[in-house]
Structures are given as structure tokens and as C-alpha cells.
Amino acid sequence: LVQSLLELARVGDAQLARAPVSLAALASEAIEDIRRQSAGRNLPLFELQALPTVQAEAGLLKPVLHNLIGNACKFSEGQPEPRVEIGSRVQDHRLTVWVRDNGVGFQPEQAATLFQPFHRLHGREYQGHGVGLSIVRRAVERHGGTVWAEARPGHGACFYFTLPEEAAG
């Protein structure tokens, strides 16, 4: 918990030194970290689509992808064929990146509260402190982007974040 709170504070205070950052490399690194830490768990099939290089602060985007991909794995773990898809598109002058799973999902009206610190939809049933999505929101907003989620119970979830067009350039 202390480590998560320190990460949240660091994300809020970090200097933004934008440089080319490969989202594909960050996503691959997150997937490899999850595989190393899996300890025999049933890992999902990862579908990593082409992701661009962006102008961003790598130290802030790394926890974004680690948290989103890690959550997708955690909440799809009980599925017979767990899947996690990571992709992106450019639309309306913004890069939108998504992480989609086929896990437990949640009620759509709960999406607005997901990114608040210590908010846990599924209680103690799943590991975590309820800080990861707050880190995601803060890091994305520091880049001038937005974050949101869509889901239905039993049909998985999809988490999105945007970066301004200049970051995608």
C-alpha cells in the first residue's frame, strides 16, 4: 500500500520530459513482467496490436500500461479462455489506447468512480489496494489526456486513455 501511494505521489510530482516512447515496448514489458510474476496462474491470451511511438514521459506511461494490463489479467483470470487485447487508433486529433478483457466486468454506472483512490468494485475478492487506477488517471491527465472505462457484468471491461495529437506525432 505504501509503495502504491508513493507511486501515486511520484506520478503527480514528476517532471514531464517528453521524448519518443514506444507504447508497444511498454506493453510488451508489462506482459513479460506479468508472465514472470504469474506463479502458475492461468494467464490470458495476449493480443497486442500495433501501437505507436509517442512523445511522452516514459516513467509516467509505464505504470499506466502495467496497471491496465495487470488489472485485465486479474479480472479475466477465472474465465475458461481469458483474453486481453491492447490496441490503439487515432481519431479526432487524439490517440486512443485501449486494454480490453473478457473478465468479470462491472456495472456501467460504476465506471465514474473507478479512478478514485481506494475505490474497489470487487472488494477483497481480488488483490490490490485500489490505487492503481488513480495512478493511471493522474499519469494520463499529466499528459493532457483522459481516461474512462466501459463494461458489463460477465462480459469483460475495456479501459481507454487518450493522448493529444502532438503526443502521437
N, CA and C of each residue as an Amber inpcrd file, in Angstrom:
protein
   507
   0.8240000  -1.1890000   0.0000000   0.0000000   0.0000000   0.0000000
   0.8700000   1.2560000   0.0000000   1.9060000   1.2520000   0.8530000
   2.7950000   2.4170000   0.9180000   3.4720000   2.6330000  -0.4310000
   3.9100000   1.5410000  -1.0470000   4.5600000   1.6440000  -2.3610000
   3.5970000   2.2450000  -3.3970000   2.3470000   1.8200000  -3.3710000
   1.3490000   2.3510000  -4.3070000   1.0960000   3.8320000  -4.0660000
   1.0260000   4.2330000  -2.8180000   0.8200000   5.6490000  -2.5020000
   2.0190000   6.4900000  -2.9240000   3.2130000   5.9510000  -2.7500000
   4.4100000   6.6700000  -3.1990000   4.4090000   6.8160000  -4.7120000
   3.9750000   5.7760000  -5.4140000   3.8870000   5.8370000  -6.8750000
   2.8630000   6.8870000  -7.2980000   1.7290000   6.9450000  -6.6160000
   0.7100000   7.9500000  -6.9200000   1.2670000   9.3580000  -6.7290000
   1.9920000   9.5720000  -5.6460000   2.6010000  10.8850000  -5.3870000
   3.6650000  11.2050000  -6.4350000   4.4790000  10.2180000  -6.7910000
   5.5390000  10.4210000  -7.7770000   4.9470000  10.8170000  -9.1290000
   3.8790000  10.1670000  -9.5160000   3.2330000  10.4800000 -10.7930000
   2.7200000  11.9160000 -10.7870000   2.2040000  12.3480000  -9.6610000
   1.6910000  13.7100000  -9.5640000   2.7680000  14.7740000  -9.5580000
   3.9660000  14.4130000  -9.0940000   5.0460000  15.3930000  -8.9560000
   6.1160000  15.3200000 -10.0450000   6.1180000  14.2680000 -10.8360000
   7.1830000  14.0460000 -11.8120000   7.2290000  15.1500000 -12.8640000
   8.4420000  15.5080000 -13.2540000   8.6310000  16.4490000 -14.3460000
   8.3020000  15.7540000 -15.6620000   7.6570000  16.4560000 -16.5500000
   7.3550000  15.8920000 -17.8630000   8.4810000  16.2400000 -18.8220000
   9.2960000  15.2590000 -19.1220000  10.3570000  15.4110000 -20.1190000
   9.9700000  14.5170000 -21.2910000   9.2300000  15.0940000 -22.2200000
   8.7190000  14.3080000 -23.3390000   9.8530000  13.8780000 -24.2730000
   9.7880000  12.6180000 -24.6310000  10.7430000  12.0180000 -25.5500000
  10.0110000  10.8820000 -26.2660000  10.5700000  10.3610000 -27.3500000
   9.9000000   9.2440000 -28.0260000   9.7910000   8.0290000 -27.0950000
   8.5810000   7.5080000 -26.9840000   8.3020000   6.3480000 -26.1420000
   7.5100000   5.3450000 -26.9690000   8.0060000   4.1370000 -27.0560000
   7.3120000   3.0830000 -27.7800000   6.2570000   2.4570000 -26.8710000
   4.9920000   2.6900000 -27.1970000   3.9190000   2.0650000 -26.4190000
   3.9570000   0.5490000 -26.5840000   4.3700000   0.0670000 -27.7610000
   4.4810000  -1.3770000 -27.9770000   5.5170000  -1.9760000 -27.0240000
   6.6470000  -1.2940000 -26.8600000   7.6820000  -1.8000000 -25.9500000
   7.2060000  -1.7730000 -24.5030000   6.5080000  -0.7000000 -24.0970000
   5.9960000  -0.6350000 -22.7290000   4.9550000  -1.7230000 -22.4720000
   4.0800000  -1.9630000 -23.4310000   3.0690000  -3.0120000 -23.2700000
   3.7260000  -4.3880000 -23.2210000   4.7060000  -4.6310000 -24.0820000
   5.4190000  -5.9150000 -24.0680000   6.1450000  -6.1250000 -22.7490000
   6.7420000  -5.0760000 -22.2230000   7.4210000  -5.1560000 -20.9280000
   6.4330000  -5.4950000 -19.8150000   5.2640000  -4.8770000 -19.8370000
   4.2450000  -5.1740000 -18.8320000   3.8160000  -6.6400000 -18.9210000
   3.6160000  -7.1290000 -20.1260000   3.2120000  -8.5200000 -20.3190000
   4.2920000  -9.4660000 -19.8060000   5.5460000  -9.1840000 -20.1120000
   6.6370000 -10.0370000 -19.6300000   6.7440000 -10.0060000 -18.1120000
   6.5620000  -8.8450000 -17.5000000   6.5720000  -8.7470000 -16.0370000
   5.4650000  -9.6080000 -15.4390000   4.2930000  -9.5560000 -16.0270000
   3.1560000 -10.3480000 -15.5510000   3.4600000 -11.8370000 -15.6940000
   4.0460000 -12.2220000 -16.8080000   4.4050000 -13.6430000 -17.0040000
   5.4020000 -14.1120000 -15.9480000   6.3960000 -13.2720000 -15.6400000
   7.3950000 -13.6390000 -14.6220000   6.7680000 -13.7880000 -13.2430000
   5.7830000 -12.9670000 -12.9550000   5.1590000 -12.9610000 -11.6310000
   3.9470000 -13.8800000 -11.5360000   3.6500000 -14.6340000 -12.5800000
   2.3920000 -15.3770000 -12.6440000   2.3060000 -16.5420000 -11.6630000
   3.3990000 -17.1420000 -11.2950000   3.4060000 -18.2450000 -10.3230000
   2.3500000 -19.3040000 -10.6440000   2.3160000 -19.7300000 -11.8940000
   1.4240000 -20.8210000 -12.2740000  -0.0230000 -20.4420000 -12.5260000
  -0.3590000 -19.1670000 -12.4440000  -1.7390000 -18.7500000 -12.7140000
  -2.0720000 -18.9630000 -14.1860000  -3.3460000 -19.0610000 -14.4600000
  -3.8330000 -19.2000000 -15.8270000  -3.7870000 -17.8260000 -16.4950000
  -2.7480000 -17.5640000 -17.2560000  -2.6030000 -16.2610000 -17.8980000
  -3.4650000 -16.1780000 -19.1470000  -3.9010000 -14.9770000 -19.4700000
  -4.7240000 -14.8120000 -20.6700000  -3.8920000 -14.9120000 -21.9390000
  -4.5960000 -15.0800000 -23.0310000  -4.0010000 -14.9290000 -24.3520000
  -3.8890000 -13.4300000 -24.5810000  -2.6880000 -12.9550000 -24.8700000
  -2.4810000 -11.5270000 -25.1070000  -2.5300000 -11.2560000 -26.6050000
  -3.3520000 -10.2990000 -26.9890000  -3.4190000  -9.8420000 -28.3770000
  -2.9070000  -8.4050000 -28.3890000  -1.6610000  -8.2560000 -28.7800000
  -1.0220000  -6.9460000 -28.7960000  -1.0230000  -6.4370000 -30.2310000
  -1.8910000  -5.4790000 -30.4960000  -1.9530000  -4.8750000 -31.8220000
  -0.8220000  -3.8660000 -31.9750000  -0.6560000  -3.3650000 -33.1780000
   0.3820000  -2.3640000 -33.4330000   0.1000000  -1.1230000 -32.5790000
   1.0960000  -0.6960000 -31.8360000   0.9850000   0.5110000 -31.0120000
   2.0680000   1.4840000 -31.4570000   1.7640000   2.7720000 -31.4640000
   2.7150000   3.7640000 -31.9760000   3.7670000   4.1660000 -30.9460000
   4.7190000   4.9160000 -31.4380000   5.6650000   5.6360000 -30.5840000
   5.0780000   7.0220000 -30.3780000   5.1100000   7.4990000 -29.1510000
   4.5170000   8.7880000 -28.8020000   5.5620000   9.6810000 -28.1390000
   5.2710000  10.9660000 -28.0990000   6.0990000  11.9260000 -27.3760000
   5.5160000  12.0330000 -25.9720000   6.2020000  11.4440000 -25.0050000
   5.6440000  11.3790000 -23.6560000   6.7640000  11.1450000 -22.6540000
   6.3840000  11.0930000 -21.4020000   7.2910000  10.7660000 -20.3060000
   7.1470000   9.2710000 -20.0300000   8.1580000   8.4940000 -20.3970000
   8.1030000   7.0380000 -20.2590000   7.8360000   6.6130000 -18.8170000
   8.4260000   7.3130000 -17.8690000   8.2460000   6.9630000 -16.4640000
   6.8130000   7.1140000 -15.9780000   6.0170000   7.9000000 -16.6820000
   4.6090000   8.0470000 -16.3240000   3.7130000   7.0820000 -17.1030000
   4.0720000   6.7910000 -18.3440000   3.2420000   5.8770000 -19.1280000
   3.4710000   4.4150000 -18.7600000   4.6340000   4.1060000 -18.2480000
   4.9080000   2.7190000 -17.8530000   3.9020000   2.2180000 -16.8200000
   3.6400000   2.9370000 -15.7190000   2.6410000   2.4350000 -14.7710000
   1.2200000   2.4210000 -15.3310000   0.9420000   3.2520000 -16.3230000
  -0.3820000   3.2260000 -16.9540000  -0.6050000   1.8510000 -17.5800000
   0.3220000   1.4340000 -18.4210000   0.1520000   0.1450000 -19.0970000
   0.2910000  -1.0260000 -18.1360000   1.1980000  -0.9410000 -17.1800000
   1.3380000  -2.0200000 -16.1970000   0.0460000  -2.2080000 -15.4050000
  -0.5440000  -1.1270000 -14.9500000  -1.7760000  -1.2280000 -14.1650000
  -2.9500000  -1.7170000 -15.0080000  -3.1260000  -1.1780000 -16.1980000
  -4.2660000  -1.5740000 -17.0180000  -4.1600000  -3.0320000 -17.4700000
  -2.9800000  -3.4380000 -17.9200000  -2.8050000  -4.8250000 -18.3710000
  -2.8690000  -5.7710000 -17.1720000  -2.2680000  -5.3730000 -16.0540000
  -2.3270000  -6.2080000 -14.8520000  -3.7520000  -6.4080000 -14.3640000
  -4.5440000  -5.3380000 -14.3630000  -5.9480000  -5.4600000 -13.9610000
  -6.7230000  -6.3500000 -14.9210000  -6.4790000  -6.1960000 -16.2130000
  -7.1720000  -7.0360000 -17.1950000  -6.8670000  -8.5110000 -16.9480000
  -5.6280000  -8.8180000 -16.6200000  -5.2560000 -10.2050000 -16.3050000
  -5.9610000 -10.6770000 -15.0380000  -5.9180000  -9.8400000 -14.0210000
  -6.5050000 -10.2040000 -12.7260000  -8.0010000 -10.4880000 -12.8470000
  -8.7220000  -9.6360000 -13.5540000 -10.1670000  -9.7620000 -13.5960000
 -10.6670000 -10.7100000 -14.6780000  -9.7810000 -11.2310000 -15.5270000
 -10.1720000 -12.2490000 -16.5070000  -9.6670000 -13.6290000 -16.1120000
  -8.9750000 -13.7110000 -14.9940000  -8.3190000 -14.9580000 -14.5910000
  -9.2800000 -16.1430000 -14.4920000 -10.4890000 -15.9680000 -14.0420000
 -11.4070000 -17.0840000 -13.8550000 -12.1110000 -17.5510000 -15.1130000
 -11.8790000 -16.9010000 -16.2210000 -12.5500000 -17.2680000 -17.4670000
 -11.9280000 -18.5380000 -18.0540000 -12.7280000 -19.3430000 -18.7590000
 -12.1780000 -20.5600000 -19.3660000 -11.0680000 -20.2560000 -20.3880000
 -11.2310000 -19.1930000 -21.1480000 -10.2270000 -18.7730000 -22.1340000
  -9.9880000 -17.2750000 -21.9690000  -9.2150000 -16.8800000 -20.9360000
  -9.0030000 -15.4490000 -20.6940000  -8.2490000 -14.7910000 -21.8570000
  -8.6930000 -13.5820000 -22.1880000  -8.0730000 -12.8140000 -23.2680000
  -7.8750000 -11.3750000 -22.8310000  -6.7760000 -10.7910000 -23.2880000
  -6.5090000  -9.3700000 -23.0810000  -6.0300000  -8.8110000 -24.4120000
  -6.7010000  -7.7600000 -24.8600000  -6.3650000  -7.1040000 -26.1260000
  -5.8880000  -5.6930000 -25.8240000  -4.7740000  -5.3160000 -26.4450000
  -4.2310000  -3.9700000 -26.3020000  -4.1190000  -3.3950000 -27.7100000
  -4.7160000  -2.2340000 -27.9260000  -4.6840000  -1.6300000 -29.2520000
  -4.8150000  -0.1250000 -29.1820000  -4.8340000   0.5070000 -30.3600000
  -4.9500000   1.9660000 -30.4160000  -5.5170000   2.3990000 -31.7520000
  -5.9520000   3.6580000 -31.7680000  -6.3960000   4.2940000 -33.0130000
  -6.2590000   5.8030000 -32.8370000  -6.1340000   6.5020000 -33.9490000
  -6.1210000   7.9660000 -33.9230000  -7.4720000   8.4270000 -34.4560000
  -8.1110000   9.2910000 -33.6810000  -9.4270000   9.7960000 -34.0570000
  -9.6160000  11.1620000 -33.4120000 -10.1700000  12.0810000 -34.1620000
 -10.4560000  13.4340000 -33.6490000  -9.2200000  14.0770000 -33.0170000
  -8.0870000  13.9460000 -33.6660000  -6.8360000  14.5680000 -33.2320000
  -6.3350000  14.0370000 -31.8930000  -6.7270000  12.8260000 -31.5470000
  -6.2630000  12.2210000 -30.2980000  -5.9410000  10.7610000 -30.5680000
  -4.9040000  10.3000000 -29.8790000  -4.5840000   8.8800000 -29.8900000
  -5.3740000   8.2410000 -28.7520000  -6.1210000   7.2080000 -29.0670000
  -6.8450000   6.4550000 -28.0490000  -6.2210000   5.0680000 -27.9610000
  -5.8320000   4.6920000 -26.7550000  -5.2710000   3.3670000 -26.4830000
  -6.2810000   2.6370000 -25.6170000  -6.4610000   1.3250000 -25.8620000
  -7.3870000   0.5660000 -25.0480000  -6.7580000  -0.7360000 -24.5750000
  -7.2710000  -1.1980000 -23.4400000  -6.9470000  -2.5170000 -22.9010000
  -8.2870000  -3.1670000 -22.5900000  -8.5740000  -4.2580000 -23.3170000
  -9.8810000  -4.9240000 -23.2210000  -9.6740000  -6.3450000 -22.6980000
 -10.5730000  -6.7800000 -21.8240000 -10.5120000  -8.1560000 -21.3230000
 -11.8810000  -8.8040000 -21.4180000 -11.9260000 -10.0940000 -21.1890000
 -13.1950000 -10.8280000 -21.1910000 -13.5070000 -11.3330000 -19.7770000
 -13.1760000 -10.5280000 -18.7970000 -13.3180000 -10.9110000 -17.4010000
 -14.6770000 -10.6280000 -16.7930000 -14.6580000 -10.3790000 -15.4830000
 -15.9010000 -10.2520000 -14.7120000 -16.6900000  -8.9930000 -15.0300000
 -16.0340000  -7.9490000 -15.5240000 -16.7200000  -6.7070000 -15.8480000
 -17.2640000  -6.0150000 -14.6120000 -18.1360000  -5.0410000 -14.8230000
 -18.7630000  -4.3020000 -13.7330000 -19.9820000  -3.5780000 -14.2900000
 -20.8000000  -3.0500000 -13.3980000 -21.9810000  -2.3040000 -13.8120000
 -21.5450000  -0.9960000 -14.4830000 -22.1200000  -0.6320000 -15.6280000
 -21.7140000   0.5810000 -16.3340000 -21.7540000   1.8440000 -15.4680000
 -22.7320000   1.9510000 -14.5830000 -22.8280000   3.1560000 -13.7500000
 -21.6940000   3.2590000 -12.7290000 -20.9320000   2.2050000 -12.5270000
 -19.8090000   2.2420000 -11.6020000 -18.5410000   2.8210000 -12.2360000
 -18.5350000   2.9920000 -13.5400000 -17.3370000   3.4430000 -14.2540000
 -16.8290000   4.7880000 -13.7590000 -17.7160000   5.6740000 -13.3730000
 -17.3210000   7.0260000 -12.9690000 -16.4950000   7.0380000 -11.6850000
 -16.6370000   6.0270000 -10.8510000 -15.9310000   6.0210000  -9.5660000
 -14.6550000   5.1920000  -9.5740000 -14.3820000   4.4900000 -10.6450000
 -13.2370000   3.5710000 -10.7010000 -11.8870000   4.2280000 -10.4520000
 -11.7400000   5.4570000 -10.8520000 -10.4270000   6.0990000 -10.8400000
 -10.1650000   6.8950000  -9.5700000 -11.0160000   6.7330000  -8.5750000
 -10.8110000   7.3790000  -7.2830000  -9.9120000   6.5020000  -6.4200000
  -8.9990000   7.1030000  -5.6550000  -8.1230000   6.2880000  -4.8000000
  -8.9290000   5.4410000  -3.8120000  -8.4650000   4.2230000  -3.6200000
  -9.0120000   3.2590000  -2.6620000 -10.3980000   2.7420000  -3.0210000
 -10.8620000   3.0340000  -4.2270000 -12.1690000   2.5320000  -4.6410000
 -11.9840000   1.1500000  -5.2530000 -12.6430000   0.1610000  -4.6680000
 -12.5390000  -1.2200000  -5.1390000 -13.9340000  -1.7590000  -5.3970000
 -14.2380000  -2.0260000  -6.6560000 -15.5710000  -2.5200000  -7.0040000
 -15.8340000  -3.9190000  -6.4720000 -14.8170000  -4.7350000  -6.4690000
 -14.9980000  -6.1450000  -6.1400000 -14.5150000  -6.4780000  -4.7320000
 -14.3800000  -5.4750000  -3.8930000 -13.9950000  -5.7000000  -2.5010000
 -12.6720000  -6.4240000  -2.3650000 -12.5710000  -7.2880000  -1.4040000
 -11.3240000  -8.0160000  -1.1110000 -11.2000000  -9.3030000  -1.9180000
 -12.1600000  -9.5350000  -2.8060000 -12.1450000 -10.7440000  -3.6200000
 -10.8990000 -10.8120000  -4.5120000 -10.3750000  -9.6680000  -4.8990000
  -9.1890000  -9.5960000  -5.7530000  -8.1060000  -8.8080000  -5.0270000
  -6.8550000  -9.1920000  -5.2850000  -5.7290000  -8.4920000  -4.6700000
  -5.6570000  -7.0540000  -5.1500000  -5.0660000  -6.2090000  -4.3280000
  -4.8480000  -4.8200000  -4.7020000  -5.2580000  -3.8840000  -3.5960000
  -4.8730000  -2.6150000  -3.7760000  -5.1460000  -1.5990000  -2.7680000
  -6.1230000  -0.5380000  -3.2500000  -6.5290000  -0.6050000  -4.5130000
  -7.4450000   0.4000000  -5.0280000  -6.7720000   1.7100000  -5.3920000
  -5.4710000   1.6530000  -5.6890000  -4.7330000   2.8720000  -6.0380000
  -4.2920000   2.8590000  -7.5020000  -4.2070000   1.6880000  -8.1150000
  -3.6700000   1.5630000  -9.4720000  -4.3660000   2.4200000 -10.5060000
  -5.6880000   2.4370000 -10.5010000  -6.4040000   3.2340000 -11.4970000
  -6.2960000   4.7300000 -11.2190000  -6.0540000   5.0980000  -9.9760000
  -5.7890000   6.5150000  -9.6610000  -4.4590000   6.9390000 -10.2560000
  -3.4870000   6.0470000 -10.2090000  -2.1840000   6.3050000 -10.8340000
  -2.3650000   6.4750000 -12.3340000  -3.1480000   5.5830000 -12.9400000
  -3.4180000   5.6680000 -14.3750000  -4.0220000   7.0290000 -14.7220000
  -5.0760000   7.4140000 -14.0110000  -5.7380000   8.6900000 -14.3070000
  -4.7770000   9.8630000 -14.1780000  -4.0370000   9.9010000 -13.0900000
  -3.1420000  11.0270000 -12.8500000  -2.0570000  11.1020000 -13.9360000
  -1.4740000   9.9690000 -14.3060000  -0.4210000   9.9620000 -15.3270000
  -0.9460000  10.3980000 -16.6870000  -2.1290000   9.9090000 -17.0500000
  -2.7200000  10.2800000 -18.3410000  -3.0750000  11.7600000 -18.3510000
  -3.6690000  12.2440000 -17.2840000  -4.0310000  13.6620000 -17.2220000
  -2.8000000  14.5550000 -17.2550000  -1.6990000  14.1260000 -16.6830000
  -0.4590000  14.9100000 -16.7450000   0.0090000  15.0850000 -18.1890000
  -0.3430000  14.1500000 -19.0500000  -0.0030000  14.2360000 -20.4710000
  -1.0610000  14.9910000 -21.2760000  -2.1050000  15.4830000 -20.6260000
  -3.1750000  16.1890000 -21.3360000  -4.2400000  15.2690000 -21.8900000
  -4.2780000  14.0300000 -21.4070000  -5.2450000  13.0600000 -21.8970000
  -6.3750000  12.8140000 -20.9300000  -7.2260000  11.8920000 -21.3090000
  -8.3570000  11.4880000 -20.4840000  -8.3780000   9.9630000 -20.3780000
  -9.1330000   9.4690000 -19.4030000  -9.2400000   8.0290000 -19.1930000
 -10.6870000   7.6990000 -18.8430000 -11.1710000   6.5490000 -19.2950000
 -12.5130000   6.0980000 -18.9710000 -12.5870000   4.5910000 -19.1730000
 -13.7030000   4.0310000 -18.7430000 -13.8840000   2.5840000 -18.8590000
 -15.3200000   2.2710000 -19.2390000 -15.4880000   1.1310000 -19.9190000
 -16.8060000   0.6200000 -20.2750000 -16.8320000  -0.8570000 -19.9280000
 -17.9630000  -1.3430000 -19.4630000 -18.0590000  -2.7620000 -19.1070000
 -19.5070000  -3.1660000 -18.9140000 -19.6840000  -4.4750000 -18.8370000
 -20.9470000  -5.0860000 -18.4270000 -20.5890000  -6.2960000 -17.5780000
 -21.3180000  -6.5360000 -16.5190000 -21.0160000  -7.7030000 -15.6870000
 -21.0170000  -8.9920000 -16.5070000 -19.9660000  -9.7790000 -16.3240000
 -19.8430000 -11.0490000 -17.0210000 -19.3890000 -10.9530000 -18.4580000
 -19.1580000  -9.7310000 -18.9600000 -18.7680000  -9.5450000 -20.3640000
 -17.4670000  -8.7770000 -20.5060000 -16.6910000  -8.6800000 -19.4480000
 -15.4060000  -8.0200000 -19.5210000 -15.4900000  -6.5140000 -19.4100000
 -14.3240000  -5.9110000 -19.5700000 -14.2020000  -4.4600000 -19.4520000
 -13.2190000  -3.9620000 -20.4980000 -13.3530000  -2.6990000 -20.8250000
 -12.4020000  -2.0410000 -21.7150000 -12.0480000  -0.6980000 -21.0910000
 -10.7540000  -0.5010000 -20.8880000 -10.2460000   0.7570000 -20.3450000
  -9.5530000   1.5010000 -21.4680000  -9.8390000   2.7860000 -21.5590000
  -9.3090000   3.6370000 -22.6120000  -8.5250000   4.7840000 -21.9980000
  -7.4920000   5.2230000 -22.7180000  -6.8890000   6.5080000 -22.3850000
  -6.4910000   7.1830000 -23.6740000  -6.5090000   8.5120000 -23.6340000
  -6.1520000   9.2960000 -24.8030000  -4.8940000  10.0940000 -24.5260000
  -4.2380000  10.4330000 -25.5890000  -3.1200000  11.3670000 -25.5700000
  -3.3760000  12.3650000 -26.6850000  -3.0270000  13.6280000 -26.4840000
  -3.2530000  14.6340000 -27.5190000  -2.4730000  14.2940000 -28.7980000
  -2.9290000  14.8460000 -29.9160000  -2.3140000  14.5770000 -31.2020000
  -0.8140000  14.8650000 -31.1970000  -0.3840000  15.9290000 -30.5170000
   1.0420000  16.2510000 -30.5160000   1.8730000  15.1570000 -29.8490000
   1.2830000  14.4180000 -28.9300000   1.9950000  13.3000000 -28.3100000
   2.1240000  12.1450000 -29.3000000   1.1320000  12.0050000 -30.1580000
   1.1420000  10.9050000 -31.1230000   2.0450000  11.2020000 -32.3150000
   2.5100000  12.4360000 -32.4310000   3.2940000  12.8490000 -33.5750000
   4.6440000  12.2890000 -33.6220000
